[in-house]
Amino acid sequence: MMKNNKSRITNFVSVAPIATLIATSMLLSGCGGRDAHPVALTNPNDSVMDCAGISREFYANERQIKAVIHERTNAQGKNVALGAAGIFFFPAWFFMDPKSPERVEIDALRNRNGVLQDIAHTKNCAPMQSELTEAYKQLDSQKAAKSQKK
C-alpha cells in the first residue's frame, strides 16, 4: 500500500511543473496586447479655437496617426511570428494581440480630423490637406477586405 502512495506522489510531482507552466501561460495571456485609447470626436474648446489652433491639432493628429500605423505594422509582424512559433510551442499563441486597438485609434483620429476640417470651414480658415491620403486608401481597402470576409 505504501508503494502505491509513493507512485501517486511521484506522478503528481512530475505533472505539477507542466500544470504550473500552462496556468502561468494562460494568466499571462491576458497581458497580451493593450486596450484602445481613442480620442474624443469633439472637445469643449472646439468653439473657441482659432485657425492656427485647429491647424496645429489637425497636423498633430496626422503625426499621431503615422505613429499608430507604425505600431500597427509592428504588432501585425509580431502576431505573424507568434502564430508561426505557436505551431511548435503553443503557449506563444496566448501572447498574440487579437484586439487590434490601433485600428480603433486611427479611426478616432481620422474622425476628429474630419470634425476639425468642418470647424475650419465654418470659421473660413485655410483648408488643411492630409499628408496621409495614400495610407488612408490602404487602410480603407484593408477594412473593406476584412468586412467582405465576414
mmCIF file of the C-alpha atoms, coordinates in Angstrom:
data_MODEL
# 
_entry.id   MODEL 
# 
loop_
_atom_site.group_PDB 
_atom_site.id 
_atom_site.type_symbol 
_atom_site.label_atom_id 
_atom_site.label_alt_id 
_atom_site.label_comp_id 
_atom_site.label_asym_id 
_atom_site.label_entity_id 
_atom_site.label_seq_id 
_atom_site.pdbx_PDB_ins_code 
_atom_site.Cartn_x 
_atom_site.Cartn_y 
_atom_site.Cartn_z 
_atom_site.occupancy 
_atom_site.B_iso_or_equiv 
_atom_site.pdbx_formal_charge 
_atom_site.auth_seq_id 
_atom_site.auth_comp_id 
_atom_site.auth_asym_id 
_atom_site.auth_atom_id 
_atom_site.pdbx_PDB_model_num 
ATOM 1   C CA . MET A 1 1   ? 0.000   0.000  0.000   1.00 0.00 ? 1   MET A CA 1 
ATOM 2   C CA . MET A 1 2   ? 2.822   2.418  0.735   1.00 0.00 ? 2   MET A CA 1 
ATOM 3   C CA . LYS A 1 3   ? 4.270   1.799  -2.665  1.00 0.00 ? 3   LYS A CA 1 
ATOM 4   C CA . ASN A 1 4   ? 1.030   2.941  -4.327  1.00 0.00 ? 4   ASN A CA 1 
ATOM 5   C CA . ASN A 1 5   ? 1.034   6.249  -2.419  1.00 0.00 ? 5   ASN A CA 1 
ATOM 6   C CA . LYS A 1 6   ? 4.635   6.945  -3.404  1.00 0.00 ? 6   LYS A CA 1 
ATOM 7   C CA . SER A 1 7   ? 3.877   6.399  -7.081  1.00 0.00 ? 7   SER A CA 1 
ATOM 8   C CA . ARG A 1 8   ? 0.920   8.792  -6.849  1.00 0.00 ? 8   ARG A CA 1 
ATOM 9   C CA . ILE A 1 9   ? 3.122   11.433 -5.250  1.00 0.00 ? 9   ILE A CA 1 
ATOM 10  C CA . THR A 1 10  ? 5.799   10.875 -7.887  1.00 0.00 ? 10  THR A CA 1 
ATOM 11  C CA . ASN A 1 11  ? 3.210   11.256 -10.673 1.00 0.00 ? 11  ASN A CA 1 
ATOM 12  C CA . PHE A 1 12  ? 1.894   14.446 -9.081  1.00 0.00 ? 12  PHE A CA 1 
ATOM 13  C CA . VAL A 1 13  ? 5.399   15.887 -8.752  1.00 0.00 ? 13  VAL A CA 1 
ATOM 14  C CA . SER A 1 14  ? 6.129   15.222 -12.429 1.00 0.00 ? 14  SER A CA 1 
ATOM 15  C CA . VAL A 1 15  ? 2.799   16.759 -13.550 1.00 0.00 ? 15  VAL A CA 1 
ATOM 16  C CA . ALA A 1 16  ? 2.980   19.822 -11.278 1.00 0.00 ? 16  ALA A CA 1 
ATOM 17  C CA . PRO A 1 17  ? 5.601   21.766 -13.306 1.00 0.00 ? 17  PRO A CA 1 
ATOM 18  C CA . ILE A 1 18  ? 3.672   21.222 -16.534 1.00 0.00 ? 18  ILE A CA 1 
ATOM 19  C CA . ALA A 1 19  ? 0.406   22.320 -14.940 1.00 0.00 ? 19  ALA A CA 1 
ATOM 20  C CA . THR A 1 20  ? 2.150   25.365 -13.466 1.00 0.00 ? 20  THR A CA 1 
ATOM 21  C CA . LEU A 1 21  ? 3.580   26.287 -16.868 1.00 0.00 ? 21  LEU A CA 1 
ATOM 22  C CA . ILE A 1 22  ? 0.180   26.016 -18.539 1.00 0.00 ? 22  ILE A CA 1 
ATOM 23  C CA . ALA A 1 23  ? -1.559  28.001 -15.782 1.00 0.00 ? 23  ALA A CA 1 
ATOM 24  C CA . THR A 1 24  ? 1.093   30.728 -15.887 1.00 0.00 ? 24  THR A CA 1 
ATOM 25  C CA . SER A 1 25  ? 0.860   30.943 -19.676 1.00 0.00 ? 25  SER A CA 1 
ATOM 26  C CA . MET A 1 26  ? -2.891  31.323 -19.501 1.00 0.00 ? 26  MET A CA 1 
ATOM 27  C CA . LEU A 1 27  ? -2.663  34.015 -16.822 1.00 0.00 ? 27  LEU A CA 1 
ATOM 28  C CA . LEU A 1 28  ? -0.052  35.955 -18.772 1.00 0.00 ? 28  LEU A CA 1 
ATOM 29  C CA . SER A 1 29  ? -2.087  35.719 -21.958 1.00 0.00 ? 29  SER A CA 1 
ATOM 30  C CA . GLY A 1 30  ? -4.396  38.347 -20.509 1.00 0.00 ? 30  GLY A CA 1 
ATOM 31  C CA . CYS A 1 31  ? -1.452  40.742 -20.680 1.00 0.00 ? 31  CYS A CA 1 
ATOM 32  C CA . GLY A 1 32  ? -1.054  40.229 -24.424 1.00 0.00 ? 32  GLY A CA 1 
ATOM 33  C CA . GLY A 1 33  ? -1.932  43.399 -26.265 1.00 0.00 ? 33  GLY A CA 1 
ATOM 34  C CA . ARG A 1 34  ? -3.366  46.623 -24.968 1.00 0.00 ? 34  ARG A CA 1 
ATOM 35  C CA . ASP A 1 35  ? -6.660  48.445 -24.901 1.00 0.00 ? 35  ASP A CA 1 
ATOM 36  C CA . ALA A 1 36  ? -7.512  51.134 -27.420 1.00 0.00 ? 36  ALA A CA 1 
ATOM 37  C CA . HIS A 1 37  ? -7.377  54.768 -26.320 1.00 0.00 ? 37  HIS A CA 1 
ATOM 38  C CA . PRO A 1 38  ? -9.385  56.663 -28.947 1.00 0.00 ? 38  PRO A CA 1 
ATOM 39  C CA . VAL A 1 39  ? -9.548  60.461 -28.920 1.00 0.00 ? 39  VAL A CA 1 
ATOM 40  C CA . ALA A 1 40  ? -12.868 62.194 -28.413 1.00 0.00 ? 40  ALA A CA 1 
ATOM 41  C CA . LEU A 1 41  ? -14.708 63.339 -31.524 1.00 0.00 ? 41  LEU A CA 1 
ATOM 42  C CA . THR A 1 42  ? -15.355 66.791 -30.069 1.00 0.00 ? 42  THR A CA 1 
ATOM 43  C CA . ASN A 1 43  ? -13.772 68.848 -27.305 1.00 0.00 ? 43  ASN A CA 1 
ATOM 44  C CA . PRO A 1 44  ? -15.276 71.570 -25.129 1.00 0.00 ? 44  PRO A CA 1 
ATOM 45  C CA . ASN A 1 45  ? -12.746 74.068 -26.536 1.00 0.00 ? 45  ASN A CA 1 
ATOM 46  C CA . ASP A 1 46  ? -13.706 73.479 -30.177 1.00 0.00 ? 46  ASP A CA 1 
ATOM 47  C CA . SER A 1 47  ? -15.903 76.578 -30.342 1.00 0.00 ? 47  SER A CA 1 
ATOM 48  C CA . VAL A 1 48  ? -13.126 78.910 -29.148 1.00 0.00 ? 48  VAL A CA 1 
ATOM 49  C CA . MET A 1 49  ? -10.277 77.502 -31.249 1.00 0.00 ? 49  MET A CA 1 
ATOM 50  C CA . ASP A 1 50  ? -8.716  79.820 -33.790 1.00 0.00 ? 50  ASP A CA 1 
ATOM 51  C CA . CYS A 1 51  ? -7.459  78.769 -37.225 1.00 0.00 ? 51  CYS A CA 1 
ATOM 52  C CA . ALA A 1 52  ? -3.879  78.266 -36.004 1.00 0.00 ? 52  ALA A CA 1 
ATOM 53  C CA . GLY A 1 53  ? -5.054  76.040 -33.141 1.00 0.00 ? 53  GLY A CA 1 
ATOM 54  C CA . ILE A 1 54  ? -7.231  73.983 -35.457 1.00 0.00 ? 54  ILE A CA 1 
ATOM 55  C CA . SER A 1 55  ? -4.325  73.538 -37.854 1.00 0.00 ? 55  SER A CA 1 
ATOM 56  C CA . ARG A 1 56  ? -1.921  72.575 -35.043 1.00 0.00 ? 56  ARG A CA 1 
ATOM 57  C CA . GLU A 1 57  ? -4.273  69.916 -33.716 1.00 0.00 ? 57  GLU A CA 1 
ATOM 58  C CA . PHE A 1 58  ? -5.003  68.593 -37.218 1.00 0.00 ? 58  PHE A CA 1 
ATOM 59  C CA . TYR A 1 59  ? -1.319  68.074 -38.021 1.00 0.00 ? 59  TYR A CA 1 
ATOM 60  C CA . ALA A 1 60  ? -0.592  66.716 -34.521 1.00 0.00 ? 60  ALA A CA 1 
ATOM 61  C CA . ASN A 1 61  ? -3.305  64.121 -35.157 1.00 0.00 ? 61  ASN A CA 1 
ATOM 62  C CA . GLU A 1 62  ? -1.679  63.297 -38.500 1.00 0.00 ? 62  GLU A CA 1 
ATOM 63  C CA . ARG A 1 63  ? 1.653   62.696 -36.744 1.00 0.00 ? 63  ARG A CA 1 
ATOM 64  C CA . GLN A 1 64  ? -0.108  60.514 -34.180 1.00 0.00 ? 64  GLN A CA 1 
ATOM 65  C CA . ILE A 1 65  ? -1.763  58.518 -36.967 1.00 0.00 ? 65  ILE A CA 1 
ATOM 66  C CA . LYS A 1 66  ? 1.663   57.916 -38.558 1.00 0.00 ? 66  LYS A CA 1 
ATOM 67  C CA . ALA A 1 67  ? 2.986   56.643 -35.221 1.00 0.00 ? 67  ALA A CA 1 
ATOM 68  C CA . VAL A 1 68  ? -0.015  54.356 -34.705 1.00 0.00 ? 68  VAL A CA 1 
ATOM 69  C CA . ILE A 1 69  ? 0.306   52.979 -38.262 1.00 0.00 ? 69  ILE A CA 1 
ATOM 70  C CA . HIS A 1 70  ? 3.943   52.150 -37.481 1.00 0.00 ? 70  HIS A CA 1 
ATOM 71  C CA . GLU A 1 71  ? 2.874   50.492 -34.217 1.00 0.00 ? 71  GLU A CA 1 
ATOM 72  C CA . ARG A 1 72  ? 0.180   48.536 -36.073 1.00 0.00 ? 72  ARG A CA 1 
ATOM 73  C CA . THR A 1 73  ? 2.697   47.262 -38.623 1.00 0.00 ? 73  THR A CA 1 
ATOM 74  C CA . ASN A 1 74  ? 4.976   46.074 -35.813 1.00 0.00 ? 74  ASN A CA 1 
ATOM 75  C CA . ALA A 1 75  ? 2.055   44.410 -33.994 1.00 0.00 ? 75  ALA A CA 1 
ATOM 76  C CA . GLN A 1 76  ? 0.989   42.564 -37.140 1.00 0.00 ? 76  GLN A CA 1 
ATOM 77  C CA . GLY A 1 77  ? 4.540   41.304 -37.645 1.00 0.00 ? 77  GLY A CA 1 
ATOM 78  C CA . LYS A 1 78  ? 4.676   40.169 -34.028 1.00 0.00 ? 78  LYS A CA 1 
ATOM 79  C CA . ASN A 1 79  ? 1.361   38.324 -34.388 1.00 0.00 ? 79  ASN A CA 1 
ATOM 80  C CA . VAL A 1 80  ? 2.600   36.523 -37.504 1.00 0.00 ? 80  VAL A CA 1 
ATOM 81  C CA . ALA A 1 81  ? 5.789   35.466 -35.720 1.00 0.00 ? 81  ALA A CA 1 
ATOM 82  C CA . LEU A 1 82  ? 3.882   34.307 -32.634 1.00 0.00 ? 82  LEU A CA 1 
ATOM 83  C CA . GLY A 1 83  ? 1.399   32.422 -34.800 1.00 0.00 ? 83  GLY A CA 1 
ATOM 84  C CA . ALA A 1 84  ? 4.225   30.564 -36.506 1.00 0.00 ? 84  ALA A CA 1 
ATOM 85  C CA . ALA A 1 85  ? 6.000   29.917 -33.205 1.00 0.00 ? 85  ALA A CA 1 
ATOM 86  C CA . GLY A 1 86  ? 2.731   28.602 -31.775 1.00 0.00 ? 86  GLY A CA 1 
ATOM 87  C CA . ILE A 1 87  ? 2.897   25.651 -34.136 1.00 0.00 ? 87  ILE A CA 1 
ATOM 88  C CA . PHE A 1 88  ? 5.928   24.392 -32.221 1.00 0.00 ? 88  PHE A CA 1 
ATOM 89  C CA . PHE A 1 89  ? 5.270   25.950 -28.800 1.00 0.00 ? 89  PHE A CA 1 
ATOM 90  C CA . PHE A 1 90  ? 1.534   26.503 -28.262 1.00 0.00 ? 90  PHE A CA 1 
ATOM 91  C CA . PRO A 1 91  ? 1.804   28.973 -25.322 1.00 0.00 ? 91  PRO A CA 1 
ATOM 92  C CA . ALA A 1 92  ? 3.097   31.543 -27.838 1.00 0.00 ? 92  ALA A CA 1 
ATOM 93  C CA . TRP A 1 93  ? -0.476  31.856 -29.125 1.00 0.00 ? 93  TRP A CA 1 
ATOM 94  C CA . PHE A 1 94  ? -1.519  33.301 -25.776 1.00 0.00 ? 94  PHE A CA 1 
ATOM 95  C CA . PHE A 1 95  ? 0.684   36.345 -26.394 1.00 0.00 ? 95  PHE A CA 1 
ATOM 96  C CA . MET A 1 96  ? -0.886  37.318 -29.705 1.00 0.00 ? 96  MET A CA 1 
ATOM 97  C CA . ASP A 1 97  ? -2.860  40.571 -29.768 1.00 0.00 ? 97  ASP A CA 1 
ATOM 98  C CA . PRO A 1 98  ? -6.257  39.873 -31.350 1.00 0.00 ? 98  PRO A CA 1 
ATOM 99  C CA . LYS A 1 99  ? -7.725  43.213 -30.246 1.00 0.00 ? 99  LYS A CA 1 
ATOM 100 C CA . SER A 1 100 ? -6.083  45.446 -32.874 1.00 0.00 ? 100 SER A CA 1 
ATOM 101 C CA . PRO A 1 101 ? -6.517  48.637 -30.833 1.00 0.00 ? 101 PRO A CA 1 
ATOM 102 C CA . GLU A 1 102 ? -4.542  50.589 -33.415 1.00 0.00 ? 102 GLU A CA 1 
ATOM 103 C CA . ARG A 1 103 ? -7.432  50.437 -35.886 1.00 0.00 ? 103 ARG A CA 1 
ATOM 104 C CA . VAL A 1 104 ? -9.811  51.998 -33.343 1.00 0.00 ? 104 VAL A CA 1 
ATOM 105 C CA . GLU A 1 105 ? -7.325  54.775 -32.559 1.00 0.00 ? 105 GLU A CA 1 
ATOM 106 C CA . ILE A 1 106 ? -6.648  55.550 -36.220 1.00 0.00 ? 106 ILE A CA 1 
ATOM 107 C CA . ASP A 1 107 ? -10.377 55.737 -36.972 1.00 0.00 ? 107 ASP A CA 1 
ATOM 108 C CA . ALA A 1 108 ? -10.938 58.045 -33.984 1.00 0.00 ? 108 ALA A CA 1 
ATOM 109 C CA . LEU A 1 109 ? -8.103  60.368 -35.051 1.00 0.00 ? 109 LEU A CA 1 
ATOM 110 C CA . ARG A 1 110 ? -9.381  60.451 -38.638 1.00 0.00 ? 110 ARG A CA 1 
ATOM 111 C CA . ASN A 1 111 ? -12.893 61.269 -37.440 1.00 0.00 ? 111 ASN A CA 1 
ATOM 112 C CA . ARG A 1 112 ? -11.527 64.001 -35.168 1.00 0.00 ? 112 ARG A CA 1 
ATOM 113 C CA . ASN A 1 113 ? -9.660  65.481 -38.121 1.00 0.00 ? 113 ASN A CA 1 
ATOM 114 C CA . GLY A 1 114 ? -12.908 65.458 -40.093 1.00 0.00 ? 114 GLY A CA 1 
ATOM 115 C CA . VAL A 1 115 ? -14.547 67.475 -37.311 1.00 0.00 ? 115 VAL A CA 1 
ATOM 116 C CA . LEU A 1 116 ? -11.573 69.861 -37.286 1.00 0.00 ? 116 LEU A CA 1 
ATOM 117 C CA . GLN A 1 117 ? -11.902 70.352 -41.048 1.00 0.00 ? 117 GLN A CA 1 
ATOM 118 C CA . ASP A 1 118 ? -15.603 71.154 -40.616 1.00 0.00 ? 118 ASP A CA 1 
ATOM 119 C CA . ILE A 1 119 ? -14.803 73.684 -37.887 1.00 0.00 ? 119 ILE A CA 1 
ATOM 120 C CA . ALA A 1 120 ? -12.074 75.230 -40.057 1.00 0.00 ? 120 ALA A CA 1 
ATOM 121 C CA . HIS A 1 121 ? -14.521 75.532 -42.964 1.00 0.00 ? 121 HIS A CA 1 
ATOM 122 C CA . THR A 1 122 ? -17.135 77.149 -40.697 1.00 0.00 ? 122 THR A CA 1 
ATOM 123 C CA . LYS A 1 123 ? -14.562 79.687 -39.456 1.00 0.00 ? 123 LYS A CA 1 
ATOM 124 C CA . ASN A 1 124 ? -13.311 80.393 -43.012 1.00 0.00 ? 124 ASN A CA 1 
ATOM 125 C CA . CYS A 1 125 ? -9.827  79.033 -42.241 1.00 0.00 ? 125 CYS A CA 1 
ATOM 126 C CA . ALA A 1 126 ? -7.461  77.853 -44.940 1.00 0.00 ? 126 ALA A CA 1 
ATOM 127 C CA . PRO A 1 127 ? -8.236  74.225 -45.856 1.00 0.00 ? 127 PRO A CA 1 
ATOM 128 C CA . MET A 1 128 ? -5.894  71.631 -44.375 1.00 0.00 ? 128 MET A CA 1 
ATOM 129 C CA . GLN A 1 129 ? -4.568  68.885 -46.621 1.00 0.00 ? 129 GLN A CA 1 
ATOM 130 C CA . SER A 1 130 ? -3.856  65.448 -45.258 1.00 0.00 ? 130 SER A CA 1 
ATOM 131 C CA . GLU A 1 131 ? -0.398  64.044 -45.889 1.00 0.00 ? 131 GLU A CA 1 
ATOM 132 C CA . LEU A 1 132 ? -1.715  60.525 -45.371 1.00 0.00 ? 132 LEU A CA 1 
ATOM 133 C CA . THR A 1 133 ? -4.032  60.113 -48.355 1.00 0.00 ? 133 THR A CA 1 
ATOM 134 C CA . GLU A 1 134 ? -2.223  57.006 -49.612 1.00 0.00 ? 134 GLU A CA 1 
ATOM 135 C CA . ALA A 1 135 ? -2.082  55.474 -46.142 1.00 0.00 ? 135 ALA A CA 1 
ATOM 136 C CA . TYR A 1 136 ? -5.823  56.117 -45.741 1.00 0.00 ? 136 TYR A CA 1 
ATOM 137 C CA . LYS A 1 137 ? -6.547  54.403 -49.071 1.00 0.00 ? 137 LYS A CA 1 
ATOM 138 C CA . GLN A 1 138 ? -4.560  51.361 -47.976 1.00 0.00 ? 138 GLN A CA 1 
ATOM 139 C CA . LEU A 1 139 ? -6.268  51.250 -44.565 1.00 0.00 ? 139 LEU A CA 1 
ATOM 140 C CA . ASP A 1 140 ? -9.702  51.619 -46.171 1.00 0.00 ? 140 ASP A CA 1 
ATOM 141 C CA . SER A 1 141 ? -9.011  48.800 -48.637 1.00 0.00 ? 141 SER A CA 1 
ATOM 142 C CA . GLN A 1 142 ? -7.870  46.539 -45.764 1.00 0.00 ? 142 GLN A CA 1 
ATOM 143 C CA . LYS A 1 143 ? -11.009 47.417 -43.821 1.00 0.00 ? 143 LYS A CA 1 
ATOM 144 C CA . ALA A 1 144 ? -13.214 46.692 -46.857 1.00 0.00 ? 144 ALA A CA 1 
ATOM 145 C CA . ALA A 1 145 ? -11.483 43.358 -47.467 1.00 0.00 ? 145 ALA A CA 1 
ATOM 146 C CA . LYS A 1 146 ? -11.939 42.403 -43.820 1.00 0.00 ? 146 LYS A CA 1 
ATOM 147 C CA . SER A 1 147 ? -15.650 43.276 -43.845 1.00 0.00 ? 147 SER A CA 1 
ATOM 148 C CA . GLN A 1 148 ? -16.177 41.209 -47.032 1.00 0.00 ? 148 GLN A CA 1 
ATOM 149 C CA . LYS A 1 149 ? -14.728 38.151 -45.262 1.00 0.00 ? 149 LYS A CA 1 
ATOM 150 C CA . LYS A 1 150 ? -17.410 38.407 -42.578 1.00 0.00 ? 150 LYS A CA 1 
# 
